[in-house]
Amino acid sequence: MSQPMSADELERRLRAIGAERYHDRHPFHTLLHGGRLDKGQVQAWVLNRYYYQSRIPMKDAALISRVEDPALRRQWRGRIVDHDGCGPGDGGIERWLVLAEGVGLDRAYVMSTAGVLAATRFAVDAYVRFVRERPLVEAVASSLTELFAPAIHRERIASLLEHYDFANEKTMAYFNRRLEEAPKDVEFGLDYVRREARTPEQQQGVIDALIFKTDMLWAQLDALYAAYVEPGHIPPGAFVPGKDP
């Protein structure tokens, strides 16, 4: 880009990334939402996704540690509260652990992350490093997959309730709560990016940041598909359905 885009054009470019690259298009999600995964495959998804959920507050804390504006820090720290809660038994991570127990996984085993795929660790840890090291506007932009999240949460709630015995109001609490939390987060993040990405270089940086985030989410599902669907090669040390807790 030789000239900066308008804020509206930049937003259109960002939304187009989701339409093309968001992980709701991945074959693993098609199987999950269609009720075509067995118990062990669902367990593998829940277990590996826990690693991502558990690192979100760490990612957000890394971002806050770089922010000099108190108003931005106050706004962003709400994301940490959303996931960590205000005390034991509260927050998004706790609700994910309730889901894990609902699909038959042992809570302590999930929290240990012992059976998580190496590819999941590499992808998620790369995301935390990205937010810690890249320019602040790019770090904020990487969170904008939340633009596309409510639709997948609504679809997931309906699909899991239709197809799986473990799905009920209690185990779906994580997704239901995110329908409330994500819109306020994305409104702030999108406004920040529209305002702060002013030069062509900054605008290309935020576009690339969102592509990186969608790639990271896609890579996690690639690893799950290869290990637990086709060809079904579970790496050494990873969760084995029917054998691990």
Buried (B, 14 or more C-beta within 10 A) or exposed (E): EEEBBEBEEBBEBBBEBBEEBBBBBBEBBEBBBEEEBEBBBBBBBBBBBBBBBBBBBBBBBBBBEBBEEEEBBEBBBEBBBBBBBEEEEEBBBBBBBBBBBBBBBEEEBBEEBBBBBEBBBEBBBBBBEBBBEBBBBBBBBBBBBBBBBBEBBEBBBEBBEEBBEBBEEEBBBBBEBBEEBBBBBBEBBBEBBBEBBBEEEBBBBBBBBBBBBBBBBBBBBBBBBBBBBEEEEBEEEBBEBEEBE
